[in-house]
Amino acid sequence: MHNKNSDLFDVRLDNVSKIFGKQYAVRDLTLSIYKGEFFTLLGPSGSGKSTVLRMIAGFEEPTSGVIYLGGEDVTHVSPNRRPTSTVFQNYALFPHMNVAKNVEFGLMVRGIPKSQRSKQVSEMLEVVQLGDKAERNVRTLSGGEQQRVALARSIITQPTVLLLDESLGALDEKLRKEMQSELKRLQREVGITFLYVTHVQEEALSMSDRIGILAAGRLEQVGTPEDIYYRPRTRFVADFIGGANLLTGIGRRVDDHRVEVRIGEMKLHVDQASATIHEGNEVVICIRPEKISLGPAAVGMENQMAGSIEAELFKGVAYQYQVRLSIGHQIRAQVPARIEGSEVLVGWNSSDAIIVE
């Protein structure tokens, strides 16, 4: 069956669930991924993200729901007949073959004539910047070079969707950051839809057009990296991405644009027209550590209170402080310069806080 949204989306999941035994790994997942998009599924271990990827690839069959690829229902189609290719964390390269033969393998399986294969392999190796290593055995390559071979082998078959399962996980930190830039460049150049799965927040934020946050098999939020970071919808997303500060109080809408939140005797303000506030009910405020000011004065900031520094952590580009507020809560603040003394005034703007579910 052809899907009416095939002109917009390369991947669509409608109410997809997967149960192992009596346990839901994925529950009622509905998700659409645009053509040519770099989309990342992000979540902690056990959140169901790899199960989602395996269902899209055809390695697992959903317990319920429908999966569309390129507008076609592939829910019960075998993996080899789906327009996908998968890059795994261990790359799964053929150790007895050189670089060119590894990249050529998928074309050979598809029966592409040798003359065409050679030309396509040469062009693809240039794209992944391995043109001078065609004859090298893959065992002699660095981790980053092996990663590029795996990508080239997967992309050369021109899949509709390239699936990447924690595929930077085996690299050291420096190489990992280099490959993040490389993956983004490669995706833009080849124009294929990438679906990347990871538990590393920084990876998702730096590479993705959009991110889907999974928790316990449920989709918590989908949005751009900026949306996910600055406008989290739930406590889980706020805490999981960047370790936001969460403060609970009693909410009251002051006007169309402002909410007042009372925590003990302290009244805090949040600029948020969209939040649904039932007066007298509990609400949760989210404030990012880098939005908090510390010092002898927090000039012009609507929300101010006394605090006491309990711990300091130097992070290279900034100092991170654990601060005990006068209302009893502990928060994290990240500031560019070292704070002298332990007693501080803590402040943040009402526009820098957000109410989450």
C-alpha positions as CSV (number, residue, x, y, z in Angstrom):
1,M,0.0,0.0,0.0
2,H,1.3,3.4,-0.9
3,N,1.3,6.1,1.7
4,K,-0.1,9.6,0.8
5,N,2.8,11.3,2.7
6,S,5.5,9.6,0.5
7,D,6.4,12.9,-1.1
8,L,7.5,14.3,2.3
9,F,8.7,11.4,4.3
10,D,11.2,8.6,3.8
11,V,10.3,6.9,7.1
12,R,7.0,6.8,8.9
13,L,5.9,4.7,11.9
14,D,2.2,4.6,12.8
15,N,1.4,3.4,16.4
16,V,4.3,0.9,16.4
17,S,4.8,-1.3,19.5
18,K,7.2,-4.1,20.3
19,I,6.8,-6.5,23.2
20,F,9.4,-9.0,24.3
21,G,7.7,-11.5,26.6
22,K,5.4,-9.3,28.6
23,Q,7.6,-6.2,28.5
24,Y,7.1,-3.3,26.1
25,A,10.4,-2.3,24.5
26,V,8.5,0.3,22.3
27,R,5.0,1.5,23.0
28,D,2.6,3.3,20.5
29,L,5.4,5.1,18.6
30,T,4.3,7.4,15.8
31,L,7.1,9.2,14.0
32,S,7.8,10.7,10.6
33,I,11.2,11.4,9.2
34,Y,11.6,13.8,6.2
35,K,13.3,13.0,3.0
36,G,17.0,14.0,3.2
37,E,16.9,14.6,6.9
38,F,19.5,13.8,9.5
39,F,17.3,12.5,12.3
40,T,18.6,11.2,15.6
41,L,16.9,8.9,18.1
42,L,18.4,9.8,21.5
43,G,17.8,8.1,24.8
44,P,19.4,6.2,27.7
45,S,20.2,2.5,27.6
46,G,17.1,0.5,27.5
47,S,14.9,3.3,26.1
48,G,14.0,1.3,22.9
49,K,16.0,3.2,20.3
50,S,17.9,0.3,18.9
51,T,14.7,-1.8,18.8
52,V,13.1,1.0,16.7
53,L,16.1,1.0,14.3
54,R,16.0,-2.9,14.1
55,M,12.3,-2.8,13.2
56,I,12.9,-0.2,10.5
57,A,15.7,-2.4,9.1
58,G,13.5,-5.5,9.3
59,F,15.6,-7.4,11.8
60,E,12.7,-7.2,14.3
61,E,9.0,-7.3,13.4
62,P,6.7,-5.0,15.3
63,T,4.1,-6.5,17.6
64,S,1.6,-4.0,16.3
65,G,1.6,-0.9,14.1
66,V,2.7,-0.1,10.5
67,I,6.2,0.9,9.1
68,Y,6.5,2.8,5.8
69,L,9.7,3.4,3.9
70,G,9.6,5.7,0.9
71,G,5.8,5.6,1.2
72,E,5.5,1.8,1.0
73,D,4.3,-0.4,3.8
74,V,7.3,-2.6,4.6
75,T,6.0,-3.9,8.0
76,H,6.3,-7.6,6.9
77,V,9.0,-7.2,4.2
78,S,12.3,-9.0,4.7
79,P,15.5,-6.9,5.4
80,N,17.1,-7.6,2.1
81,R,14.1,-6.2,0.2
82,R,14.0,-3.0,2.1
83,P,15.6,0.3,0.8
84,T,17.8,0.6,3.9
85,S,21.4,0.0,4.7
86,T,22.8,-0.3,8.3
87,V,26.2,0.8,9.8
88,F,26.8,-1.0,13.1
89,Q,29.2,0.1,15.9
90,N,31.7,-2.7,15.0
91,Y,31.5,-1.7,11.3
92,A,31.3,-5.5,10.2
93,L,34.0,-5.0,7.5
94,F,35.5,-8.0,5.7
95,P,39.0,-8.3,7.1
96,H,40.4,-10.4,4.2
97,M,39.4,-7.7,1.6
98,N,41.0,-4.4,0.8
99,V,39.1,-1.1,1.0
100,A,37.9,-1.1,-2.6
101,K,36.6,-4.7,-2.4
102,N,34.7,-3.9,0.9
103,V,33.0,-0.9,-0.7
104,E,32.3,-2.9,-3.9
105,F,30.6,-5.8,-2.1
106,G,27.1,-4.5,-2.1
107,L,27.2,-3.6,-5.8
108,M,28.5,-7.1,-6.6
109,V,25.6,-8.7,-4.7
110,R,23.2,-6.6,-6.7
111,G,24.7,-7.8,-10.0
112,I,26.1,-4.4,-11.1
113,P,28.6,-5.0,-14.0
114,K,32.3,-4.8,-13.0
115,S,33.0,-1.8,-15.3
116,Q,30.3,0.2,-13.5
117,R,31.3,-1.0,-10.1
118,S,34.9,0.2,-10.4
119,K,33.8,3.7,-11.4
120,Q,31.2,3.9,-8.6
121,V,33.8,2.7,-6.0
122,S,36.3,5.2,-7.1
123,E,33.8,8.0,-6.9
124,M,32.6,6.9,-3.5
125,L,36.1,6.6,-2.0
126,E,36.7,10.2,-3.1
127,V,33.5,11.3,-1.3
128,V,34.7,9.7,2.0
129,Q,38.2,11.0,1.4
130,L,39.8,7.6,1.0
131,G,40.7,7.7,-2.6
132,D,44.4,7.0,-1.9
133,K,43.7,4.0,0.2
134,A,41.7,1.8,-2.2
135,E,44.3,-1.0,-2.1
136,R,44.9,-1.0,1.6
137,N,43.8,-3.9,3.7
138,V,41.0,-2.7,6.1
139,R,42.9,-4.1,9.1
140,T,45.7,-1.6,8.6
141,L,43.3,1.4,8.8
142,S,42.6,3.6,11.8
143,G,39.2,3.5,13.5
144,G,38.1,6.6,11.7
145,E,39.1,5.3,8.3
146,Q,37.4,2.0,9.0
147,Q,34.3,4.0,9.9
148,R,34.5,5.7,6.5
149,V,34.8,2.4,4.7
150,A,31.7,1.1,6.4
151,L,29.8,4.3,5.5
152,A,31.0,4.1,1.8
153,R,30.0,0.5,1.6
154,S,26.5,1.3,2.9
155,I,25.9,4.5,0.9
156,I,27.1,3.2,-2.5
157,T,24.0,1.0,-2.8
158,Q,21.9,4.2,-2.7
159,P,19.5,3.2,0.1
160,T,16.5,5.4,0.8
161,V,17.5,5.5,4.5
162,L,20.9,4.9,6.1
163,L,20.6,3.5,9.6
164,L,23.4,4.1,12.0
165,D,23.4,2.3,15.3
166,E,25.8,3.9,17.9
167,S,28.2,3.9,15.0
168,L,30.7,6.3,16.6
169,G,30.8,4.4,19.8
170,A,34.1,2.6,19.2
171,L,36.1,5.7,18.6
172,D,38.1,7.8,21.1
173,E,36.8,11.2,22.0
174,K,38.9,13.3,19.6
175,L,38.2,11.1,16.6
176,R,34.5,10.9,17.6
177,K,34.2,14.7,17.4
178,E,36.0,14.7,14.0
179,M,33.6,12.0,12.7
180,Q,30.6,14.0,13.8
181,S,31.6,16.8,11.4
182,E,32.4,14.2,8.8
183,L,29.1,12.4,9.1
184,K,27.2,15.7,8.8
185,R,29.2,16.7,5.7
186,L,28.7,13.3,4.1
187,Q,25.0,13.4,4.7
188,R,24.7,16.8,3.1
189,E,26.8,15.7,0.1
190,V,25.0,12.4,-0.7
191,G,21.5,13.7,0.3
192,I,20.4,10.4,1.8
193,T,18.1,10.3,4.8
194,F,20.2,9.4,7.9
195,L,18.6,7.8,11.0
196,Y,21.2,7.9,13.8
197,V,20.8,6.1,17.1
198,T,22.8,7.2,20.2
199,H,22.8,7.8,23.9
200,V,25.3,10.7,23.6
201,Q,23.5,14.0,23.9
202,E,26.4,16.1,22.4
203,E,26.5,13.9,19.3
204,A,22.8,14.3,18.7
205,L,22.8,18.1,19.3
206,S,25.8,18.7,17.0
207,M,24.8,16.6,14.0
208,S,21.0,16.4,13.8
209,D,18.3,18.4,11.9
210,R,15.8,17.0,14.3
211,I,16.0,14.7,17.4
212,G,13.5,12.3,18.9
213,I,13.9,11.7,22.6
214,L,12.9,8.1,23.8
215,A,12.3,7.1,27.4
216,A,11.0,3.6,28.4
217,G,9.9,3.0,24.8
218,R,7.8,6.2,24.5
219,L,8.6,9.2,22.4
220,E,8.9,12.2,24.8
221,Q,9.6,15.0,22.3
222,V,10.6,15.6,18.7
223,G,12.2,18.8,17.6
224,T,15.3,20.7,16.4
225,P,18.4,20.6,18.7
226,E,17.5,24.1,19.7
227,D,13.9,23.1,20.6
228,I,15.0,20.1,22.6
229,Y,17.6,22.1,24.5
230,Y,15.9,25.4,25.2
231,R,12.3,24.3,25.0
232,P,12.0,20.9,26.6
233,R,8.4,19.8,27.2
234,T,8.9,17.2,29.9
235,R,10.9,16.8,33.1
236,F,12.7,13.9,31.6
237,V,13.9,15.8,28.5
238,A,14.9,18.8,30.6
239,D,17.0,16.6,32.9
240,F,18.4,14.2,30.3
241,I,19.6,17.0,27.9
242,G,22.2,19.2,29.6
243,G,21.1,18.5,33.2
244,A,18.7,21.4,33.7
245,N,17.7,22.7,37.1
246,L,14.1,21.7,38.0
247,L,12.2,23.6,40.8
248,T,8.7,22.6,41.9
249,G,6.2,25.2,43.2
250,I,2.6,26.4,43.1
251,G,1.6,28.1,39.8
252,R,-0.6,31.1,39.1
253,R,-1.1,32.9,35.8
254,V,-0.5,36.6,36.3
255,D,-1.5,37.6,32.7
256,D,-1.4,36.3,29.1
257,H,2.4,36.2,29.1
258,R,3.6,35.6,32.7
259,V,3.3,32.9,35.3
260,E,4.0,33.3,39.0
261,V,5.4,30.3,40.8
262,R,5.5,30.3,44.6
263,I,8.2,28.1,46.4
264,G,7.8,28.6,50.1
265,E,7.8,32.4,50.7
266,M,9.6,33.0,47.4
267,K,7.7,34.2,44.3
268,L,9.4,33.4,40.9
269,H,8.3,34.5,37.5
270,V,8.3,32.8,34.1
271,D,7.5,34.3,30.8
272,Q,5.4,31.6,29.1
273,A,2.2,32.3,27.3
274,S,1.7,28.7,26.1
275,A,1.7,26.9,29.5
276,T,-1.6,25.7,30.8
277,I,-1.8,26.7,34.4
278,H,-4.5,25.6,36.9
279,E,-4.2,28.0,39.8
280,G,-3.0,26.3,43.0
281,N,-1.6,23.2,41.2
282,E,2.1,22.2,41.2
283,V,4.3,23.3,38.3
284,V,7.9,22.5,37.5
285,I,10.3,25.3,36.4
286,C,13.3,24.4,34.2
287,I,16.4,26.7,34.2
288,R,19.6,25.8,32.3
289,P,22.8,26.1,34.4
290,E,24.4,28.6,31.9
291,K,21.4,31.0,32.2
292,I,22.0,31.5,36.0
293,S,24.0,34.5,37.2
294,L,26.1,34.3,40.4
295,G,27.8,37.1,42.2
296,P,27.4,40.0,44.6
297,A,24.6,41.3,42.4
298,A,22.3,40.0,39.7
299,V,21.4,43.4,38.2
300,G,18.1,43.6,36.3
301,M,17.1,40.0,36.8
302,E,13.5,39.4,37.7
303,N,14.3,36.3,39.9
304,Q,16.8,36.8,42.6
305,M,17.6,35.1,45.9
306,A,20.5,34.4,48.2
307,G,22.6,31.2,47.8
308,S,25.6,29.5,49.3
309,I,28.2,27.7,47.1
310,E,28.7,24.1,48.2
311,A,31.0,22.8,45.4
312,E,33.1,24.0,42.5
313,L,34.1,22.2,39.3
314,F,36.4,23.7,36.6
315,K,35.3,22.7,33.1
316,G,37.9,24.4,31.0
317,V,35.6,27.0,29.3
318,A,33.6,27.6,32.4
319,Y,33.2,27.0,36.2
320,Q,30.3,24.9,37.4
321,Y,29.0,25.5,40.9
322,Q,26.6,23.6,43.2
323,V,24.6,26.3,45.0
324,R,22.2,25.9,47.9
325,L,19.4,28.4,47.6
326,S,17.8,30.2,50.5
327,I,14.6,28.3,49.7
328,G,16.5,25.1,50.4
329,H,16.9,23.7,46.9
330,Q,20.3,22.9,45.3
331,I,21.0,24.1,41.8
332,R,23.8,24.0,39.3
333,A,25.1,27.2,37.8
334,Q,27.7,27.5,35.0
335,V,29.6,30.8,34.8
336,P,32.6,32.0,32.8
337,A,34.7,33.3,35.7
338,R,35.7,31.9,39.1
339,I,33.5,33.1,42.0
340,E,35.3,34.4,45.1
341,G,33.7,33.6,48.5
342,S,30.8,31.3,49.2
343,E,27.8,33.6,49.7
344,V,26.3,34.8,46.5
345,L,23.2,36.3,45.0
346,V,21.6,34.0,42.4
347,G,19.6,35.3,39.6
348,W,18.0,34.5,36.2
349,N,15.6,36.2,33.8
350,S,12.0,35.2,33.6
351,S,12.5,34.7,29.9
352,D,15.2,32.1,30.6
353,A,13.0,29.8,32.6
354,I,10.4,27.4,31.2
355,I,7.6,25.3,32.6
356,V,7.7,21.6,31.8
357,E,5.2,18.8,32.2
